[in-house]
């Protein structure tokens, strides 16, 4: 029997149940999340909400920030009442959250619904990762977490891939897919999930929260670590444009029917969520190879290299209207992600004092939360004035002295009236906007943020903690 087979046999059943729950949770989440920016901003007559880019950035950025910050509190809830009960609570909240986000139409109600959905995710996150940690040991943790990471990406590919086909039929189908998929986890948690051994602190819930915040405070007294966290927030700001800005840019500026025609598919078959799902697909295919190469490097050098490569991917993703080059950009982006993101936790473990490793690991989520908030802001007004098609159309009309208010019109109606007033067909008007206002210049901003993060990490490694 091979060593791999021996290790796999040592993983308990609850480990595999947790992995299946993770797969379906990620399927449901990314199936909705990769298309969420489109749902918020596409024209109302397509079944979407027709919000502007600023509203989109506020909703996704704030909710996603809470998704990564709230596990500080939800972990204490699980410690107090048990993993199984909190998982059932999480899946119930997920079902309600997906329904509300897909049903509400006003900005304030959708905002509130997404916050509710983020709370559901925050209930799930610490429990599932904690279960994986508790059901693996020194011998099985490497392969155990490798399988777990693979499940994340399988779900992250399947969900958006399906959403890319069905949202053109009806947005309700996207949310229905997420509801059905997450509901399948009730079967796993009720009938098959066994509470892993845990060690309740015996302290009250409020006391646990207080201890958690005290630990964060103690950890953040280390200014060198604070600086590292801020630099990594810069990285996450650039990385999250895959979800915040890229789908919108694809939908507005890149004709993906060229891809559909190449594969003999009907126009509209390949969509923005289909293309974004390729990031997870490339990770599934290439992660082992990229990891084998990055093992030869110090973690921070792998991160510096990976973030730089990711920035190059962002350039191609936003620089061109050629869908084939866009896909190459997604591939390069994924390679950069594989070289940088997995090394983050390893590096935190290296720079943490030996008696505070758990505390440092507990605060490693902070730059992810901050990066989501910053990504939401960047994908709002800055993206709008540089690259949003409808903002640029309004600018073009104003410069030509044409008075056309968007009030009371859907985006599609607004564009059709502008075509008539400017005496151009759709493709000619889009080309005029592209050639005149250069929305592709948004790549300078996104790639610049990634390069800045890489440069700051280089200086950090050189002058702050050179031995790590």
N, C-alpha and C positions, 0 to 999 in steps of 0.2 A: 504493500500500500504506500502511495506517495506521501511525502510530508504534507502536501496541500490537503489531501484527503483526510489525513489524521487530524489536521487543524480544524477542518470544516466539521468533522464529527464531534469535536469538543464544544462547538457552539450550541447552546441550549435552544429549545424550541421557542422560548419567548423572544430570543434574539431574532429569529426568522419572522415571527409574527410582527415584531416592531418594524422590520425592514419592509414587509408588505404594506403595513399601515403608512410608512413613509412614502412608498411608491405611489399609493393612491392619493395621499394628501398632496404630494407634489404635482401629480397629474391634474388634480382638481385646481390647485392654486395657480400653476403656470398656464394651464389652459385658459384661465380667466385673465391672469396678470399680464401675459405677453400681449394680449389684445386690449387691455384696459385703457391705455392711452388713446387707442382708436375709438373705443366705445364712448369715451368722454368727449372727444373732439370732432368726430365725423358729423356730417350734416344730419339734421333731425329727420329728414325724409328718408334716411336709410335705416331708421330705427335706433340710431345712436342719440346722444344727448346734445351735441352741438355746442359744448362749452368752448371757451377760448383756451389758449395755451397756459395762461397764468392760472386759471381755475384748475386746469389739469395738474399743473405742477404743485399747487397747494394741496390738492386732495391726495395725490399719490405720495408726495414727499412727506407730508405730515403723518399720514397713516402708516407708511412703511417705516418711518423713524420710530414710531411707537411699537411697531411689530418687533423691532430689535432691542428696544429699551425695556419694554414691559416684562420680559422673562425674569428680570430681577425680582419682580413682585410675584409673578405666576409660579415661579419655582418654589417660593415660600408657601404658596397655596398647596402645591403638590406635596410638599414635605409635611404639611399639616393634615390633609385629608386623604392622601393616597393617589397613586398614579392613575389607577383605573377610573376612579370617579371623575378626575379632572379630564381624562381623555374623553369620557362620555359627554362631559360638559362642553369640551372643545368642539367635538363633532356636531353637537346640537347647535352651538353658536355658529359654526361654519355654515350649516344648512340654512339657518335663518339669515345669516349675513349675505350669502350669495343671492338668496331670494330678494332681500331688500335692495342690494346694490343693483340688481337687474330689474327692479320694479319702480323704485323712486326716480323722479325726473328733475326735481329742483336741486340746485347746487348745494344748499344747506343739508337737505335730506340725504343726498348721495354721499356728501362729506361725512355725515354722522354714520351712515351705514358702513362706509369703508373703515372708519375708526372701529366700529363694532367687529367687523371682519378681522381687523388687525389684532384685536383682543383675542379672538378665537385662535388665531395663529400663534399668538404669544403664549396661550395656554398649552398648545401642542409642543412647541419647540423644545423647551427644557426637559420635558418628560421623555420624548423620544430619544434625544441625544443622551440623556441620563440613563435610559434603559440600555442603550448600546454600550455605554461605558461600564455599566454594572454587570453586563452579561459577557464581557470580554476580559481577558487578563493579559499579562505581559506576553504570553505566547501567541494569543489569538487576536490581539488588538489591531495589529497591522492589517491582516487580511479582513478582520471584522469591520474596521472603519473603511477599508477599501470597497468592500461590498456595499456598505451603507452609502458611500459617496456615489457608487454606480447606480443604486436605486434612485437617488435624488435626480440624477441626470436622465435616467430612463423615463421617469415621470415628467421631468422637465422637457423632454422631447415629445412624448406622446400627446400630452395635453395641448400644447400650442399647435402641433401639427394638425390635430383634429379640428381645433378651433379655427385654424386658417381656412378650412374648407366649409365649415358650417355657419360662420358668422354672416356670410353673404346671403344665406338663406333666411336666417333670423338670429338676432342677437339673443333672443330667449333660449335658443338651443345651446349657446355657449354656457349660460348660467345653469341650464338644466343639466348639461354634462357635468359641470362642477358639483352640483347638488347630488346627482346620482353617484358619482365617483367617490365623494367624501362619505356618503351614506353607507357605502360598502364597508367602511371601517367599523361601523357598529357591529357587524358580524364578527370581525376579528377581535374587537375589544371585549364584547360581551361573552362570546363562547370560547375563545382560545387564549386570550391574554391573561397571563398569570402575573400577579403583582411581584416584581423582582424584589429581592432583599433590599430594604432601604433602612436607614437609621434615622428615624424621626428625632429631631433635636430635643423634643419635649418642651420647647419654648412656645410661647404664644405666637400667633401669626404676626401681630404688630411687632413683637420682639424680634422675630426673624427678619422682618423688613428693616427694622432699625439696624440690626447687625449687618445686613447687606449694604446699606448705605454707608455705614461706618467703615466697612471694608473697602468700598470704593474710595472714600475720602482718604483712608490710609494709603491706598495704592497710588492715588493721584498726587500725593506729596512728593513723589519721585519725578522731578521735572524732566529728566531724560526720557522717562517712559511717556510722560504727557506729550512731549515733542514728537515721539514716534507715533502715538495715537493720532495726533493732528495731521501728520504726514500721510498716514494711511487713510484718513478721512478724505484727503485729496484724491487718492486712488479710487476710493469707492464712489466719489462724485463723478469721475470719468466713467467708471465701469457701468454705473446704473443708467447711463444714457442708452444702453442696449434696450431698456424697457421704457424709458421716459420719452425719448426723442426719436429713436431710430424707426419704430413702427410708423410714426406720423410722417417722418421724412420720406420713407418708402412709399407710403400711400399717396402723398401729395406730388412727388416728383419722379418716381421711378416706374416705368411701364413694365410690369412683371409679366405681361401677356407674351413677351418675347420668350420667356422661360416656358410658359405654358405651351406655346406653339412648338418649341423645340422638342418637348416631350409628347407632342401629339394630344395635348389636353385642350379643353375648351377655354376660351378667354375668361379670365377671372378665377381660374382654378387655383393658381399659385398666388398667394397673398402675402401681406406683410408678416402676420403671425407664422406662416409656413416658413418664411426665410429666417425669422428670429429663432425658430425652433432648431435650426441647423447648428447653433452654438452648442446646445446640449448634445446633438448628434455627433459633432466633431469631438467633443470631450469623451463620449462613450467609446469612440473608435481609437482615439489617440492618447488617452490619459496615461496608460501604462507606459507607452514609449516616452512621452514627455517627462513623466515622473522618473524614469530610469536615467534620463539625461540630466535632469535637475538635481538628482541625488549626488552628482559629481561636484556640485557647487555649494558654497555656503548659502544658507537660507536667504540672507539679505541680498546676496549677489543674484540669486535666482529671481527674487522679487524685483530687483532693479531691472534685470533683463526682461522679465515677463511684462512689467508695466510699460516699458519702452515698446515692446512688440505689440502690446494691446493698443497703445497710442497709434501705431502704424495701421493697425486694423481699423481703428476709428476713422482715420484719414480716408481710407478707401470706401468705408461704409457711407460716408457723407460727401465725398468729393465728386462722385460721378453719377450719371443716370444710366450707366451700363449695368444691367442686373447681374451679369456674370462677374464683373469686377467687384460688385457689392458682395457677392457670395464669397469671393476670395478674401474680401475684407473681413467677413464674419469668421472665416477659417483662421486668419491671422489673429483676430481678436481672441478666438477660443484658445489658440496656442499660448498667447500671452496670459490669458486667464489661468490656464493649467500650470504655467510656470510660476505664477505669482501667488494666487489665492491660497492653494494648499500649504504653502510655505509660511503663511502668516502666523498660524497657531504655533508651528514649530519654532519660529523666531521668538515669539513671546515667551515660550518655555525656556529658551536659551538666555534671554536677558533678565528674566525674573530671578530675584534672590532665591536661594534654595529653600528657604523657610516660608516663602510667599508665592510659590508657583500657582497654587489654586486661586489665590486672590487676584493675581495678574491675569490668569485665564478668565476669571469672572468679569473683568472689565474690558476684555478684548472685543466685546460687542459694541462698545461705545463709538469707535470710528465708523462702524457700519451704519449705526443709527444716524450719526451726524452726516455721513456721506449721502444717505437717502434724503435728508432734509435739504442739503445743499444742492443735490441733483434735481430735486423738485423745483428749487428756485431758478437754477440755470436753465432748466427746460421750460420755464415759464416765459417771463418777459424777454430775456436775452435771446432765447430761441425764436420767439415770436417776431421780434423786430428784424432778425437776420434771415430767417428761413421759412416762416409761416406763409403759405401761398396766399391766404386770404388777406393777411395784413399787407403783403406786398402788392396785392391787387388793389387794395384801397389806396395805397401810396401812388400807384400808377395812375389811377383814375383822378386823384387830386392833382397830380402834376400835369395832367392833360386838361384840367379845368372841367372835368365831368363830375357832376353832382349825383351821387348814388348812395343812399343810405342803406346800410345792411339791416337796419331795424325792421322787424316784421318779416324778414326773408330768411329762408334756410340758406346754408352755404351754397348748395347747388343752384338755388334760384338766383342768388347774388352773382354767382359766376356766369350763369346764362345771360342775365341782363347786361353784365359787363361785356360779354362777348359781342352782344348786339350793339352796344354803344361804342365799342372800340372797333367794330367791323372786322372781327377776327373769329375764326373757328376755335374750338377748344385747344387743339394741339398747337396752333400758331400762337395763341395767347399764353399758354404755358411756356412755350419756347421764348417768347418775348420777356416774360417775367424772369426766367432762368438766365437769359443772356444779359438782361438789364440790371438785375439786382443781385445776381450771384448768390443764391441761397446756399450753395455748396461751401461758402466761406465759413459756415458754422463749424467745419472740421478744424479750422484754426483754433477755435475756442476749446473744443472737446479734446483734440490731440494735445493742445497746449497744456491743459490741466493734467493730462496723463504724464507728459514729459516733465512738467513741474514736479509732480510727485516722485518720478524717477530720479530727477536731479537732487531733490531734497533728501531722498533716501541715500543717494551716493554721498552727499555731504555729511549726513548723519553717521554713516558707516566710517567715513574718513576721519571725522573730528570728534564725534560724541562717544560712540561705543565701537571703536575699531576692532576689538578683539572678538566680538560675537560672531 
